[in-house]
Amino acid sequence: TNVRVGNLSNISGNVNVGGGNITTHHVVTGLSAAEIKQLFDKLYAEIDARPATSPANKEDIKAEVQEIQAAVTEAAQKNENVNESFISRRFRNIARMAPDVLDVIVATLVNPLAGLGVAVKKIAEKAKAETKI
């Protein structure tokens, strides 16, 4: 069986690749702080591009995103999980101000940070549910 593996630079977590005579290779990859910064720079550009959002609200949203960025960067550097309650509070705040931005944040975090993907999705769903009246 042929297995083709593309660019692994956007994968974090554990990747098990096996084939042939049950030969398994265990590879752990992750994003550097600079790569995480690049991801979040795109989010800040998305926030700045929101025409119906006041400058003050944009700054509030960015402040929440900066705190998420710091938590994700720290967790990635220490090879730890993100603090669920901390991220959940940030997600709820963003969901109140700009639910579409929360969707972009989750999509950004889920794809390149596969190891955090499931937790991030669950935290975001919980934050959205808690903001609905």
Secondary structure, DSSP 8 states (H G I E B T S, - for coil): --------TT--EEEEEEETTTEEEEEEE---HHHHHHHHHHHHHHHHT-TTS-HHHHHHHHHHHHHHHHHHHHHHHHT----HHHHHHHHHHHHHH-HHHHHHHHHHHHTT-HHHHHHHHHHHHHHHHHH--
